[in-house]
Amino acid sequence: MIVRFRTRDGMQRISCEENESFGSVIEQLVGKLGGKVDVASLTVGEKQGEVNEPVAGLVDRSIGDLGLKHGDIVYVSYQEKPRKVDNGLGSVAISGSTPEPLNVKELAVDEALEKKDGLIPRKRSSLCKHGDRAMCEYCSPLPPWDKEYHKERNIKHISFHSYLKRLNEHTNKANGSSYIAPLSQCNFKIDKKCRNGHEPWPRGICSKCQPSAITLQQQEFRMVDHVEFQRSDIINEFIQAWRETGTQRFGYMYGTYQEYDATPLGTKAVVEGIFEPAQHDEQDGLTLDVDQVSQEMQKIDSLAEQMGLQRIGLIFTDLSDAGFGDGSVLCKRHKDSFFLSSLEIIMAAKHQVKHPNVSKFSEQGIFSSKFVTCVVSGNLESEIDIASYQVSTSAEALVEADMISGCTHPSMAYINDTTSDRYVPEIFYMKGNEYGLTVKENAKPAFPVDYLLVSLTHGFPKDTTENKPLFTTAAGFPWANRQAMGKSQDYRELKRYLLSAANGNDLNSLHDKISNFQLLLYVHSLEVLSSQEWSLLITAATTKDYDHSILLLTSSPGWQTLVMILQQS
């Protein structure tokens, strides 16, 4: 006989015998539901509104004893087991249905912006007919996602927290008794564990396990609004490699995320330093050993974390001298060519997936990423300039599902074919036709990558007194992995750069020398200082009140050993 079970995931049919125990049937049901059911929460009932009988008291009774017959329907209710989600900061247990936002550790900037309403104040206008203490529709504050405000100030995308507050306002009413997560991580993968009465892909497929048709359009929000380089010499030193060799360069940016006042509830990525992994540079590109770089960057990430920094983005050069001898460069990237190529967008998407943004308002505990991509190239005036981007949540999902690949036309992304490993649904994109109407176009075999791109602004701090850089300098000491350029990090270079200040009594001079991101990383690699002395070095290099920590550092055995080694080298 067959007993049907109506669950939130659809109808499940279990084949059984009349004398079979109800517990064994429930085991089969739990298996079909993918093992996500919290068995202790299982309740059943004969009617949809009366699902209140705990299964625990029925497991020893037989199917016949319960009065079930062939074709009968049993209504089932249950809670999902807590599941582990890797949010980039460690595994977090979350439950399938949440009556309130998830308890995950967000970034400090997200916690601060969540507490703000972000309302845009307006001055009293000539249309106002009320007193000074009153307010009307012409002067009342605007919500942070107001389209006209952004259009007037040429802000292309609303901030993430403006977008989140708008979603939450519509999803969860102020006096609502239940909570629904307003965000959900985009996922275009086919469910290969689907047990909805068929074999998993590629032997079977159903409407539940296959992804729906995808329609691409410009993303209206951005996770980060602005990229701020704390010091101009960070960029100068990075570009210097191209100036001296004519070959391109790649690096990872380290810094923090902070509030950005130029847009409502905005976020900016503040760059304090750049680390260049081992690479082979060429005039038209570069090559990296992915496995080697991954191991190297794990160590750098750990050291940067001790300095209060994290990996916030990547940067690379795409420069070609114009040949006029005046420092001008070719403009390769513009609206008639491309801004990021399809291969670069795929690279950016892979990095964003590896560095997810933790959000308690997402069903999965993560949503998109704050990882940014910067390219140094020529602008329309043939000057060296920086452009900053992110890719959309759709781009992340397309790359994670292996649905797109690079194209011979850099401004286009090629759509992969369906195979036994992936299922590629119909993909469309919205475009304006010659009549000014928005129409839906089939994206196959390729589509413009602009639909996956989100542009950011960039710049340098306007007031360095309030927003003081963490490090005093980015120049003077050679950067890592530049041996091919004849600039090695070794004892001789360290002696030249450091020893005069190390022997002197001028604490300010010594602080200026050691407050260098590249120097700190190299000193740690020498393994001369103990963990306590290394902490003292970081404190002396990154704090304003450094006198006491420098005195403790210079009198420590490890530092004195380092000075002795330099004197003898």
C-alpha positions in Angstrom: 0.0 0.0 0.0 1.0 3.7 -0.5 0.5 6.3 2.2 0.8 10.0 1.1 2.4 12.6 3.4 1.6 16.3 2.7 4.7 18.4 3.8 5.8 21.9 3.2 8.1 20.6 0.5 5.3 18.9 -1.4 3.6 15.5 -1.4 5.7 12.5 -0.5 4.6 8.9 -1.3 5.8 6.1 1.0 5.3 2.4 0.0 4.7 0.2 3.1 2.9 -2.9 4.5 -0.2 -2.8 6.7 1.7 -4.5 9.6 4.8 -2.2 9.2 5.6 0.1 12.1 4.8 3.8 11.7 8.3 4.6 12.9 9.9 2.8 9.9 7.7 4.7 7.5 8.7 8.0 9.2 12.3 7.1 8.7 11.7 6.7 5.0 9.9 10.1 4.9 12.8 11.8 6.7 15.2 10.3 4.2 13.1 11.6 1.3 13.2 15.1 2.8 17.0 15.1 2.7 17.7 14.5 6.4 17.0 18.2 7.2 14.0 17.4 9.5 14.3 17.8 13.3 12.6 14.5 14.1 11.7 15.7 17.6 9.6 18.5 16.2 7.6 16.1 13.8 3.8 16.3 14.3 1.0 14.7 12.2 -2.7 15.0 11.7 -5.6 13.8 9.5 -6.7 17.4 8.6 -4.5 20.3 7.5 -5.5 22.5 10.4 -5.1 19.8 13.0 -1.4 18.7 12.7 -0.7 18.5 16.4 -0.1 14.8 17.2 3.6 14.2 18.1 5.2 11.4 16.1 7.2 10.2 19.1 4.1 8.6 20.6 3.1 6.7 17.4 6.4 5.1 16.2 5.7 1.7 17.8 2.2 1.4 16.3 1.6 -0.3 13.0 0.1 1.3 9.9 -3.1 -0.9 10.2 -3.4 -0.1 13.9 -3.5 3.6 13.1 -6.3 3.0 10.6 -4.3 4.1 7.5 -5.4 2.7 4.2 -4.0 2.7 0.6 -4.0 6.3 -0.7 -4.6 8.0 2.6 -3.1 11.5 3.2 -1.3 12.3 6.4 -0.5 16.0 7.0 3.0 16.6 8.5 4.6 19.6 10.2 8.2 19.9 11.3 11.1 22.2 12.0 14.4 22.0 10.2 17.6 21.0 11.9 20.1 23.8 12.6 22.7 23.8 9.9 26.3 25.0 9.6 26.9 27.9 7.3 30.4 29.2 6.6 30.1 33.0 6.7 33.8 33.7 6.1 34.5 34.1 9.8 33.8 30.6 10.8 30.9 28.1 10.8 27.6 29.4 12.3 24.6 27.3 13.2 21.3 28.6 11.9 17.8 27.2 11.9 15.6 26.6 8.8 12.8 28.9 10.0 13.8 31.9 12.0 11.3 34.0 14.1 13.9 36.8 14.2 17.2 37.9 12.5 20.0 35.4 12.7 22.6 35.7 15.5 25.7 36.0 13.4 28.7 38.3 13.9 28.5 41.2 11.4 31.1 43.8 10.6 31.2 46.8 12.9 30.2 49.1 10.0 27.0 47.0 9.4 26.1 47.1 13.1 26.5 50.9 13.2 24.5 51.5 10.0 21.7 49.2 11.1 21.0 51.5 14.1 20.6 54.6 11.8 17.4 55.5 10.0 19.3 57.1 7.1 16.5 59.7 6.6 17.5 62.5 4.2 16.7 65.9 5.8 15.1 68.7 3.7 15.0 72.4 4.4 11.7 74.3 4.5 10.6 75.4 1.0 8.4 78.2 -0.3 5.5 75.7 -0.6 5.5 75.1 3.2 2.5 76.9 4.9 3.1 75.9 8.5 5.1 77.1 11.5 8.7 76.5 12.4 7.9 73.4 14.5 5.7 71.7 12.0 6.5 69.6 9.0 4.7 68.8 5.7 5.2 66.7 2.5 7.5 69.4 1.1 10.0 69.4 3.9 9.6 66.1 5.6 12.7 63.8 5.5 13.1 61.5 2.5 13.8 57.8 2.9 17.5 56.8 2.2 16.5 55.0 -1.1 14.7 58.0 -2.7 15.3 57.9 -6.5 15.1 61.6 -7.1 17.7 62.4 -4.5 20.1 59.9 -6.0 19.4 61.1 -9.6 20.0 64.7 -8.7 23.4 63.8 -7.2 24.3 61.4 -10.0 24.5 58.4 -7.6 24.0 55.4 -9.8 23.3 52.8 -7.1 21.6 53.0 -3.7 23.7 51.7 -0.7 23.2 48.2 0.6 21.7 49.3 3.9 19.3 51.6 2.1 18.2 48.7 -0.1 18.0 46.4 3.0 15.8 48.9 5.0 13.5 49.3 2.0 13.1 45.5 1.7 12.6 45.1 5.4 10.0 47.8 5.5 7.9 45.9 3.0 8.7 42.4 4.2 8.3 42.9 8.0 5.8 45.3 9.2 6.6 47.3 12.4 4.0 45.5 14.5 4.3 42.1 12.7 4.2 39.0 14.9 6.4 37.0 12.5 9.7 37.6 10.9 10.7 36.8 7.3 14.4 37.2 6.2 14.3 40.0 3.6 17.5 38.7 1.9 18.4 35.4 0.3 21.7 34.5 -1.3 21.3 34.1 -5.1 21.6 30.4 -6.2 21.4 29.2 -9.8 22.6 25.6 -9.2 20.5 22.6 -9.9 19.6 20.6 -6.7 21.4 17.3 -7.2 20.0 15.9 -4.0 16.4 16.4 -5.0 14.2 13.5 -3.8 10.9 14.6 -5.2 10.0 11.2 -6.6 12.7 11.0 -9.2 16.4 10.3 -9.6 18.8 13.2 -9.2 20.2 15.1 -12.1 21.3 14.2 -14.8 19.0 11.1 -14.7 16.0 13.1 -13.6 14.7 16.6 -13.1 11.6 18.4 -11.8 10.4 22.0 -11.4 11.6 22.0 -7.8 15.2 21.1 -8.4 15.9 23.0 -11.6 16.7 26.7 -11.5 14.1 29.0 -13.0 14.7 31.1 -16.1 17.1 34.0 -15.4 16.5 37.6 -16.4 19.6 39.8 -16.0 19.3 43.6 -15.4 21.4 46.3 -13.8 21.6 45.8 -10.1 20.1 48.8 -8.2 22.2 48.6 -5.1 25.9 48.1 -4.3 27.5 46.5 -1.2 30.3 49.2 -1.2 29.9 52.7 -2.4 33.4 54.1 -2.4 37.0 53.0 -2.3 39.4 55.3 -0.4 43.1 55.0 -0.6 44.6 56.3 2.7 47.8 57.5 1.1 48.7 58.5 -2.4 52.1 56.7 -2.2 50.3 53.4 -1.9 49.2 53.8 -5.5 52.4 55.5 -6.6 54.5 52.5 -5.3 52.2 50.0 -6.9 52.3 51.8 -10.3 56.1 52.2 -10.0 56.6 48.6 -11.0 55.0 49.2 -14.4 57.0 52.4 -14.8 60.3 50.6 -14.3 59.6 47.4 -16.2 56.6 48.0 -18.5 55.0 44.9 -17.2 51.6 44.5 -15.4 51.2 44.0 -11.7 48.6 42.4 -9.4 48.0 42.9 -5.7 45.5 42.4 -2.9 44.3 45.4 -0.9 44.1 45.4 2.9 42.1 47.8 5.0 38.8 48.2 6.7 35.2 49.0 5.9 33.8 52.3 7.3 30.8 54.5 7.0 30.6 56.8 3.9 28.7 60.1 4.3 28.4 61.1 0.7 25.5 58.7 0.1 22.7 57.7 2.6 23.8 54.8 4.7 26.9 54.4 2.6 29.9 52.1 3.1 33.5 52.7 1.9 36.5 50.4 1.6 39.5 52.1 3.2 42.8 50.8 1.8 45.8 50.9 4.1 48.2 48.6 2.2 48.7 46.4 -0.8 50.4 43.0 -0.9 51.6 41.6 -4.2 51.7 37.8 -4.2 54.3 35.8 -6.2 53.6 36.3 -9.9 55.1 36.3 -13.4 54.6 39.7 -15.1 54.2 40.3 -18.8 53.5 43.4 -20.9 49.9 42.3 -21.7 49.1 40.3 -18.5 50.5 38.2 -15.8 50.5 34.6 -14.5 49.9 33.4 -10.9 50.3 30.0 -9.3 46.9 29.7 -7.7 47.8 27.1 -5.1 51.0 28.9 -4.1 49.3 32.2 -3.9 46.5 30.7 -1.7 49.0 29.4 0.8 50.9 32.7 0.9 47.8 34.8 1.3 46.5 32.7 4.3 49.6 33.8 6.2 49.3 37.4 5.1 45.6 37.5 6.1 46.5 36.2 9.6 49.2 38.9 10.0 46.9 41.6 8.7 44.2 40.6 11.1 46.6 41.2 14.0 47.0 44.8 12.6 43.2 45.3 12.6 43.0 44.8 8.8 41.4 42.4 6.4 41.6 41.6 2.7 39.1 43.9 1.1 39.8 43.8 -2.6 42.2 43.2 -5.5 43.9 45.7 -7.8 45.8 45.2 -11.1 47.3 47.3 -13.8 46.4 47.4 -17.5 48.8 50.1 -18.8 50.4 50.8 -22.2 52.6 53.7 -22.9 51.2 56.0 -25.6 54.7 56.5 -27.0 54.8 60.3 -26.9 57.5 60.5 -24.2 55.3 62.6 -22.0 54.0 59.9 -19.6 50.6 59.5 -21.4 49.1 56.1 -21.6 46.6 54.4 -24.0 42.9 54.5 -23.1 41.7 50.9 -23.5 38.6 50.8 -21.3 35.7 53.0 -22.2 32.0 52.8 -23.0 32.7 51.7 -26.6 35.0 48.9 -25.7 34.7 47.4 -22.1 35.3 48.4 -18.5 36.0 44.9 -17.1 36.5 42.0 -19.5 34.4 38.8 -19.1 37.5 37.0 -17.7 38.1 39.8 -15.2 34.4 39.7 -14.1 34.6 35.9 -13.5 37.8 36.5 -11.5 36.1 39.2 -9.4 33.0 37.0 -8.9 35.1 34.1 -7.7 36.9 36.4 -5.1 33.5 37.8 -4.0 32.2 34.3 -3.4 35.3 33.4 -1.4 34.8 36.5 0.8 31.1 36.6 1.6 29.4 39.4 3.5 27.9 38.3 6.8 24.3 39.4 7.2 21.8 38.4 9.9 19.0 39.5 7.6 19.8 36.7 5.1 18.3 33.2 5.1 21.7 31.7 4.7 23.6 34.1 7.1 25.5 35.6 4.2 24.6 37.9 1.3 26.8 38.9 -1.6 30.2 40.4 -0.7 32.1 43.6 0.1 35.2 42.5 -1.9 36.1 45.2 -4.5 38.0 45.1 -7.7 40.2 48.1 -8.9 42.0 48.4 -12.2 44.7 51.0 -13.0 44.5 52.0 -16.6 44.4 55.0 -19.0 41.4 57.3 -19.0 40.0 59.4 -21.8 42.6 62.1 -21.2 45.4 59.5 -21.6 46.2 59.8 -17.9 46.8 57.0 -15.4 43.6 56.5 -13.4 41.8 54.1 -11.1 38.4 52.5 -11.7 36.6 50.6 -9.0 34.0 47.9 -9.4 32.0 45.0 -7.9 30.0 42.4 -9.7 26.3 41.8 -9.0 24.8 39.0 -7.0 23.6 37.4 -10.3 27.3 37.4 -11.5 28.3 35.6 -8.3 25.6 33.0 -8.8 26.3 32.5 -12.5 30.0 31.9 -11.8 29.4 29.6 -8.8 27.0 27.5 -11.0 29.6 27.5 -13.8 27.1 28.9 -16.3 29.4 31.5 -18.0 32.9 31.6 -19.3 35.2 34.1 -21.1 34.5 35.2 -24.6 36.8 36.3 -27.5 35.0 39.7 -27.3 36.0 41.0 -23.9 32.7 42.9 -23.5 30.7 39.7 -23.8 30.2 36.6 -21.6 29.7 33.3 -23.2 26.9 31.0 -21.8 28.0 27.4 -21.2 26.1 24.4 -22.4 24.1 22.1 -20.2 26.1 19.0 -19.1 25.8 16.1 -16.7 27.4 18.4 -14.1 25.4 21.6 -14.6 22.0 22.6 -15.8 21.8 25.9 -17.6 18.3 27.4 -17.9 17.1 30.0 -20.3 18.9 33.3 -19.7 17.5 36.7 -20.8 18.5 40.3 -20.4 16.6 43.6 -20.6 17.6 46.1 -23.1 16.2 49.3 -24.8 15.4 48.9 -28.5 15.5 51.5 -31.3 12.0 52.7 -30.3 13.0 53.5 -26.7 11.1 50.5 -25.3 12.5 48.0 -22.8 12.5 44.5 -24.3 13.6 41.1 -23.1 16.4 39.5 -25.2 17.6 35.9 -25.2 21.2 36.0 -23.8 22.4 32.9 -25.7 25.1 32.4 -26.9 26.6 35.5 -25.3 25.5 38.7 -23.6 27.1 42.1 -22.6 28.9 41.9 -19.3 27.7 45.3 -18.3 24.6 43.6 -16.9 26.9 42.0 -14.3 28.9 45.2 -13.4 28.4 47.6 -10.5 30.6 50.7 -10.6 32.0 52.4 -7.4 33.6 55.8 -6.8 37.2 56.1 -5.5 39.5 58.8 -4.1 41.8 59.9 -1.3 40.9 61.3 2.2 39.9 65.0 2.1 40.9 65.6 5.8 43.8 63.5 6.9 43.8 65.0 10.4 40.4 63.3 11.2 41.0 60.1 9.2 44.7 59.4 9.9 46.3 56.6 7.9 47.3 53.5 9.9 50.8 53.5 8.4 53.2 56.5 8.1 54.6 55.5 4.7 54.3 52.9 1.9 57.6 53.8 0.3 61.3 53.4 1.2 61.3 49.7 1.9 61.1 47.2 -1.1 57.7 45.5 -1.7 57.5 41.7 -1.5 58.0 39.5 -4.5 59.8 42.1 -6.7 63.0 40.1 -7.1 62.6 40.1 -10.9 62.8 43.9 -10.8 66.0 43.8 -8.9 64.4 44.8 -5.6 64.7 42.1 -3.0 63.7 42.2 0.7 66.8 41.1 2.5 69.0 42.0 5.4 71.0 44.6 3.5 67.9 46.5 2.5 66.5 46.3 6.0 69.9 47.6 7.4 69.9 50.5 4.9 66.3 51.4 5.7 66.1 50.7 9.5 69.5 50.7 11.3 70.1 54.4 11.5 66.8 54.9 13.3 67.1 51.8 15.3 70.3 53.0 16.9 69.2 56.5 17.5 67.2 58.0 20.3 64.6 59.7 18.1 61.5 57.7 18.7 59.6 59.7 16.1 62.1 58.7 13.4 62.0 55.0 14.5 58.2 55.1 14.5 58.1 56.5 10.9 60.4 53.7 9.8 58.6 50.8 11.3 55.1 52.1 10.4 55.3 50.5 7.0 53.1 47.6 5.9 55.8 45.9 3.8 58.4 46.2 6.5 56.2 44.7 9.2 55.4 41.6 7.0 59.1 41.1 6.2 60.3 41.4 9.9 57.7 38.8 10.9 59.1 36.4 8.1 62.6 36.6 9.8 61.2 34.9 12.9 63.5 36.8 15.2 60.9 38.4 17.4 58.8 36.4 19.8 55.0 36.7 19.7 55.0 39.2 22.5 57.7 41.3 20.7 55.8 41.1 17.5 52.7 42.4 19.2 54.8 45.3 20.6 56.1 46.0 17.1 52.5 46.2 15.7 51.4 48.5 18.6 54.4 50.8 18.1 53.8 50.9 14.3 50.0 51.5 14.3 49.1 53.6 17.4 49.3 57.3 18.0 50.7 56.9 21.5 53.7 54.8 20.6 56.5 56.1 22.9 56.0 53.5 25.7 55.6 50.6 23.3 58.7 51.6 21.3 60.8 51.8 24.4 59.7 48.3 25.4 60.3 47.0 21.9 63.9 48.4 21.6 64.8 47.0 25.0 63.5 43.5 24.2 65.9 40.6 23.5 64.4 39.9 20.1 64.8 43.5 18.8 68.4 43.7 20.1 69.2 40.4 18.3 67.7 41.8 15.1 69.9 45.0 15.4 73.0 42.8 16.1 72.3 40.7 13.0 71.9 43.9 10.9 75.2 45.3 12.2 77.1 42.2 11.2 75.4 41.8 7.8 
